Amino acid sequence: MDKSTQERLEAAAFRRLTSHFQKRPDVQNIDLMVLAGFCRNCLSDWYQEAAEQEGISMTKADAREAVYGMPYEEWKGKHQREATPEQLATFEASQKK
């Protein structure tokens, strides 16, 4: 596979992943962190880092909006719930692995 094709496929997969996350706001970031070791915030950080590697200036807010599909503060207000003690304990245990 040539590099151009690979990059197009990777971009398509990224768009599908972010679209999936945008359609599933019920899945909380803390749960993603426990199960997958990354969350929407991680993905937006990676997106921002990739932009910077290409010489593109991007704010954290812009990167998060690209991943969340709306401004981060708006998403938090609509969808983020306070982590339960059980979620926090599970998260802490997962960080020790």
MIKEFI-548550 format. One line per 8 residues: number of its first residue (from 1); their letters; for each residue x, y, z of N, C-alpha, C, O, CB. Coordinates in Angstrom, 2 decimals, padded with zeros to 5 digits. Glycine has a CB too. Example, Ala and Ser with C-alpha at 12.3 -4.5 7.8 and 13.67 -1.06 7.14 Angstrom:
1) as) 013.19 -005.69 007.80 012.30 -004.50 007.80 013.20 -003.30 007.80 014.24 -003.32 008.46 011.31 -004.47 009.05 ~ 012.85 -002.25 007.08 013.67 -001.06 007.14 012.90 000.03 007.87 013.41 001.14 008.04 014.08 -000.60 005.72
//
This chain:
1) mdkstqer) 000.85 -001.17 000.00 000.00 000.00 000.00 000.90 001.24 000.00 001.87 001.31 000.75 -000.97 000.00 001.23 ~ 000.56 002.20 -000.84 001.39 003.40 -000.86 001.01 004.33 000.30 -000.07 004.21 000.88 001.23 004.14 -002.22 ~ 001.90 005.22 000.62 001.74 006.10 001.79 000.49 006.98 001.69 -000.20 007.18 002.69 002.98 006.99 001.96 ~ 000.20 007.49 000.52 -000.98 008.34 000.33 -002.27 007.58 000.64 -003.16 008.10 001.31 -001.01 008.87 -001.10 ~ -002.35 006.36 000.15 -003.53 005.53 000.42 -003.63 005.22 001.90 -004.71 005.31 002.48 -003.47 004.21 -000.40 ~ -002.52 004.86 002.51 -002.51 004.58 003.95 -003.01 005.78 004.74 -003.82 005.63 005.65 -001.10 004.19 004.41 ~ -002.52 006.97 004.40 -002.94 008.17 005.12 -004.43 008.47 004.91 -005.09 008.93 005.84 -002.10 009.37 004.67 ~ -004.96 008.22 003.73 -006.39 008.41 003.48 -007.22 007.45 004.33 -008.25 007.82 004.89 -006.72 008.22 001.99
9) leaaafrr) -006.76 006.21 004.42 -007.47 005.22 005.23 -007.41 005.58 006.71 -008.41 005.47 007.42 -006.90 003.82 005.01 ~ -006.24 006.01 007.17 -006.10 006.41 008.57 -006.98 007.61 008.88 -007.61 007.66 009.94 -004.63 006.75 008.89 ~ -007.04 008.57 007.97 -007.90 009.74 008.16 -009.37 009.34 008.22 -010.12 009.86 009.04 -007.67 010.77 007.04 ~ -009.76 008.42 007.36 -011.15 007.95 007.37 -011.47 007.24 008.68 -012.55 007.41 009.24 -011.41 007.00 006.17 ~ -010.53 006.44 009.17 -010.74 005.74 010.44 -010.84 006.74 011.59 -011.67 006.57 012.48 -009.60 004.73 010.70 ~ -010.01 007.77 011.58 -010.07 008.81 012.61 -011.43 009.52 012.58 -012.04 009.74 013.62 -008.93 009.83 012.41 ~ -011.89 009.87 011.38 -013.19 010.54 011.28 -014.31 009.65 011.80 -015.24 010.12 012.46 -013.48 010.95 009.82 ~ -014.21 008.36 011.51 -015.24 007.44 011.99 -015.19 007.29 013.51 -016.23 007.21 014.17 -015.09 006.07 011.31
17) ltshfqkr) -013.99 007.24 014.06 -013.83 007.14 015.51 -014.41 008.37 016.20 -015.16 008.24 017.16 -012.36 006.97 015.89 ~ -014.06 009.55 015.72 -014.57 010.76 016.37 -016.09 010.85 016.20 -016.79 011.28 017.12 -013.89 012.01 015.79 ~ -016.60 010.47 015.04 -018.04 010.47 014.84 -018.73 009.50 015.80 -019.78 009.81 016.37 -018.38 010.09 013.39 ~ -018.13 008.34 015.98 -018.68 007.35 016.91 -018.72 007.91 018.33 -019.73 007.79 019.02 -017.85 006.05 016.86 ~ -017.61 008.51 018.76 -017.58 009.11 020.10 -018.62 010.22 020.24 -019.24 010.36 021.30 -016.19 009.67 020.41 ~ -018.83 011.00 019.19 -019.80 012.09 019.25 -021.22 011.55 019.36 -022.09 012.21 019.94 -019.68 012.97 018.01 ~ -021.47 010.38 018.81 -022.80 009.76 018.88 -023.01 008.99 020.17 -024.13 008.55 020.46 -023.00 008.84 017.68 ~ -021.95 008.81 020.96 -022.04 008.04 022.20 -021.58 008.86 023.41 -020.64 008.47 024.11 -021.20 006.78 022.08
25) pdvqnidl) -022.26 009.99 023.67 -021.85 010.79 024.82 -022.14 010.09 026.15 -021.67 010.52 027.20 -022.56 012.12 024.79 ~ -022.92 009.00 026.10 -023.19 008.24 027.31 -021.94 007.52 027.81 -021.84 007.18 028.99 -024.31 007.23 027.06 ~ -021.00 007.29 026.92 -019.75 006.65 027.31 -018.84 007.74 027.88 -018.39 008.63 027.17 -019.06 005.91 026.10 ~ -018.60 007.66 029.16 -017.84 008.68 029.86 -016.33 008.49 029.64 -015.86 007.37 029.45 -018.16 008.66 031.36 ~ -015.60 009.59 029.66 -014.16 009.53 029.47 -013.48 008.65 030.50 -012.53 007.93 030.17 -013.57 010.92 029.52 ~ -013.93 008.68 031.73 -013.28 007.87 032.77 -013.43 006.38 032.44 -012.52 005.59 032.69 -013.89 008.17 034.17 ~ -014.57 006.00 031.87 -014.78 004.60 031.48 -013.85 004.23 030.32 -013.30 003.13 030.28 -016.25 004.36 031.08 ~ -013.69 005.15 029.37 -012.76 004.91 028.26 -011.34 004.73 028.79 -010.62 003.84 028.35 -012.80 006.06 027.24
33) mvlagfcr) -010.95 005.58 029.74 -009.60 005.49 030.30 -009.38 004.14 030.97 -008.32 003.53 030.82 -009.37 006.63 031.32 ~ -010.36 003.67 031.69 -010.23 002.38 032.38 -010.12 001.24 031.38 -009.26 000.37 031.51 -011.43 002.15 033.32 ~ -010.99 001.25 030.38 -011.05 000.13 029.44 -009.99 000.19 028.34 -009.45 -000.84 027.94 -012.39 000.09 028.82 ~ -009.71 001.39 027.84 -008.85 001.50 026.67 -007.52 002.20 026.94 -006.59 002.11 026.14 -009.56 002.23 025.59 ~ -007.43 002.88 028.07 -006.20 003.59 028.38 -006.08 004.94 027.68 -005.02 005.57 027.74 -005.03 002.74 028.01 ~ -007.15 005.38 027.03 -007.19 006.71 026.43 -008.65 007.16 026.38 -009.56 006.35 026.50 -006.55 006.72 025.00 ~ -008.84 008.47 026.20 -010.19 009.01 026.13 -010.25 010.09 025.07 -009.29 010.29 024.32 -010.63 009.58 027.51 ~ -011.35 010.78 025.00 -011.52 011.85 024.02 -010.47 012.94 024.20 -009.96 013.49 023.22 -012.92 012.45 024.12
41) nclsdwyq) -010.14 013.25 025.45 -009.13 014.28 025.71 -007.77 013.83 025.19 -007.03 014.64 024.61 -009.04 014.60 027.21 ~ -007.43 012.58 025.38 -006.16 012.06 024.85 -006.15 012.20 023.34 -005.17 012.65 022.75 -005.95 010.57 025.27 ~ -007.24 011.80 022.71 -007.33 011.87 021.26 -007.18 013.31 020.77 -006.51 013.55 019.77 -008.66 011.28 020.78 ~ -007.79 014.24 021.46 -007.65 015.63 021.06 -006.23 016.14 021.28 -005.74 016.95 020.50 -008.64 016.51 021.82 ~ -005.56 015.67 022.33 -004.15 016.03 022.54 -003.29 015.51 021.40 -002.42 016.22 020.90 -003.64 015.47 023.89 ~ -003.54 014.28 020.98 -002.78 013.68 019.88 -003.03 014.44 018.58 -002.12 014.62 017.77 -003.14 012.19 019.71 ~ -004.27 014.87 018.38 -004.63 015.64 017.20 -003.88 016.97 017.18 -003.34 017.38 016.15 -006.17 015.89 017.16 ~ -003.84 017.64 018.32 -003.12 018.90 018.44 -001.63 018.70 018.20 -001.00 019.49 017.49 -003.36 019.53 019.83
49) eaaeqegi) -001.07 017.65 018.77 000.36 017.35 018.57 000.66 017.09 017.10 001.69 017.53 016.59 000.78 016.14 019.42 ~ -000.23 016.36 016.42 -000.03 016.07 015.00 -000.06 017.37 014.19 000.74 017.55 013.27 -001.11 015.09 014.49 ~ -000.98 018.25 014.54 -001.04 019.54 013.85 000.26 020.31 014.03 000.81 020.86 013.08 -002.23 020.38 014.37 ~ 000.75 020.35 015.26 001.98 021.08 015.55 003.18 020.47 014.82 004.07 021.20 014.38 002.24 021.10 017.04 ~ 003.20 019.15 014.68 004.28 018.49 013.94 004.26 018.88 012.46 005.29 018.84 011.79 004.17 016.96 014.08 ~ 003.10 019.26 011.98 002.95 019.70 010.59 003.10 021.22 010.46 002.89 021.77 009.38 001.60 019.26 010.04 ~ 003.46 021.88 011.56 003.63 023.33 011.54 002.33 024.11 011.58 002.29 025.29 011.24 004.38 023.72 010.32 ~ 001.26 023.45 012.01 -000.06 024.07 012.10 -000.32 024.44 013.55 -000.27 023.59 014.44 -001.18 023.13 011.56
57) smtkadar) -000.59 025.70 013.79 -000.90 026.16 015.14 -002.34 025.80 015.46 -003.26 026.13 014.71 -000.66 027.70 015.28 ~ -002.53 025.12 016.58 -003.87 024.70 016.97 -003.97 024.80 018.49 -003.09 024.34 019.20 -004.18 023.26 016.48 ~ -005.04 025.40 018.97 -005.24 025.49 020.40 -005.83 024.18 020.92 -006.37 023.37 020.16 -006.17 026.67 020.75 ~ -005.70 023.99 022.22 -006.31 022.83 022.86 -007.82 022.85 022.64 -008.43 021.81 022.39 -005.97 022.80 024.37 ~ -008.42 024.04 022.74 -009.86 024.17 022.55 -010.27 023.76 021.13 -011.29 023.09 020.95 -010.31 025.61 022.83 ~ -009.48 024.16 020.12 -009.79 023.79 018.74 -009.68 022.28 018.55 -010.51 021.67 017.88 -008.87 024.51 017.77 ~ -008.65 021.68 019.12 -008.46 020.23 018.99 -009.61 019.49 019.67 -010.12 018.50 019.13 -007.11 019.80 019.60 ~ -010.00 019.95 020.84 -011.10 019.28 021.54 -012.41 019.42 020.78 -013.21 018.48 020.72 -011.26 019.84 022.96
65) eavygmpy) -012.64 020.58 020.19 -013.86 020.76 019.42 -013.88 019.82 018.21 -014.94 019.31 017.84 -014.00 022.22 018.95 ~ -012.73 019.59 017.60 -012.65 018.65 016.47 -013.03 017.24 016.90 -013.67 016.52 016.14 -011.23 018.65 015.87 ~ -012.65 016.85 018.11 -012.95 015.50 018.61 -014.36 015.41 019.19 -015.08 014.44 018.92 -011.93 015.10 019.67 ~ -014.76 016.40 019.97 -016.06 016.37 020.64 -017.22 016.77 019.73 -018.37 016.44 020.01 -016.04 017.27 021.84 ~ -016.92 017.49 018.64 -017.97 017.94 017.74 -018.68 019.18 018.23 -019.68 019.60 017.64 -018.96 016.86 017.54 ~ -018.18 019.77 019.28 -018.72 021.00 019.86 -017.68 021.51 020.85 -016.76 020.77 021.20 -020.12 020.77 020.56 ~ -017.80 022.75 021.29 -016.85 023.22 022.31 -016.88 022.30 023.53 -017.93 021.83 023.96 -017.18 024.67 022.72 ~ -015.70 022.06 024.08 -015.54 021.12 025.19 -016.43 021.48 026.38 -017.07 020.61 026.96 -014.10 021.07 025.63
73) eewkgkhq) -016.47 022.76 026.73 -017.28 023.17 027.88 -018.76 022.89 027.65 -019.48 022.54 028.58 -017.07 024.65 028.18 ~ -019.19 023.04 026.41 -020.58 022.72 026.07 -020.83 021.22 026.23 -021.84 020.81 026.79 -020.92 023.18 024.62 ~ -019.89 020.40 025.73 -020.03 018.96 025.85 -020.08 018.55 027.32 -020.93 017.75 027.73 -018.87 018.24 025.13 ~ -019.17 019.11 028.12 -019.15 018.78 029.55 -020.49 019.11 030.20 -021.02 018.32 030.97 -018.01 019.53 030.26 ~ -021.02 020.28 029.88 -022.29 020.69 030.47 -023.45 019.80 030.08 -024.35 019.56 030.88 -022.60 022.09 030.08 ~ -023.42 019.30 028.87 -024.51 018.45 028.37 -024.36 016.99 028.77 -025.35 016.31 029.04 -024.60 018.55 026.88 ~ -023.11 016.50 028.80 -022.93 015.04 028.84 -022.07 014.50 029.99 -022.25 013.35 030.38 -022.35 014.60 027.58 ~ -021.17 015.28 030.51 -020.25 014.72 031.51 -020.92 014.66 032.88 -021.47 015.64 033.37 -018.96 015.55 031.60
81) reatpeql) -020.84 013.48 033.45 -021.38 013.28 034.80 -020.21 013.23 035.78 -019.08 012.92 035.41 -022.24 011.99 034.88 ~ -020.50 013.52 037.01 -019.50 013.39 038.06 -019.14 011.91 038.20 -020.01 011.05 038.24 -020.03 013.97 039.43 ~ -017.85 011.62 038.27 -017.42 010.24 038.42 -017.87 009.69 039.77 -017.81 010.38 040.79 -015.88 010.13 038.29 ~ -018.34 008.46 039.74 -018.77 007.82 040.98 -017.53 007.34 041.75 -016.45 007.20 041.17 -019.73 006.62 040.69 ~ -017.68 007.09 043.05 -016.55 006.54 043.80 -016.06 005.22 043.19 -014.86 004.95 043.21 -016.95 006.31 045.25 ~ -016.97 004.41 042.67 -016.58 003.15 042.05 -015.75 003.38 040.78 -014.74 002.71 040.56 -017.83 002.32 041.71 ~ -016.18 004.34 039.97 -015.42 004.66 038.75 -014.03 005.16 039.11 -013.04 004.77 038.49 -016.17 005.72 037.89 ~ -013.95 006.03 040.10 -012.66 006.57 040.51 -011.75 005.47 041.04 -010.55 005.46 040.74 -012.84 007.64 041.58
89) atfeasqk) -012.30 004.54 041.81 -011.50 003.44 042.35 -011.01 002.53 041.22 -009.86 002.10 041.22 -012.31 002.63 043.37 ~ -011.90 002.24 040.27 -011.51 001.41 039.13 -010.44 002.10 038.30 -009.49 001.46 037.85 -012.74 001.09 038.25 ~ -010.59 003.41 038.11 -009.60 004.17 037.36 -008.25 004.13 038.08 -007.22 003.87 037.44 -010.06 005.63 037.18 ~ -008.24 004.36 039.36 -006.99 004.34 040.13 -006.32 002.96 040.02 -005.10 002.87 039.85 -007.25 004.69 041.62 ~ -007.11 001.91 040.14 -006.55 000.55 040.04 -005.97 000.31 038.64 -004.93 -000.33 038.50 -007.65 -000.51 040.36 ~ -006.65 000.84 037.61 -006.16 000.62 036.23 -004.85 001.36 035.99 -004.05 000.93 035.15 -007.22 001.09 035.21 ~ -004.61 002.45 036.70 -003.38 003.22 036.52 -002.17 002.52 037.14 -001.02 002.82 036.80 -003.55 004.61 037.14 ~ -002.42 001.60 038.04 -001.33 000.86 038.69 -000.81 -000.29 037.85 000.24 -000.86 038.15 -001.78 000.34 040.04
97) k) -001.56 -000.65 036.80 -001.17 -001.78 035.95 -000.02 -001.43 035.05 000.43 -002.26 034.27 -002.35 -002.25 035.12
//
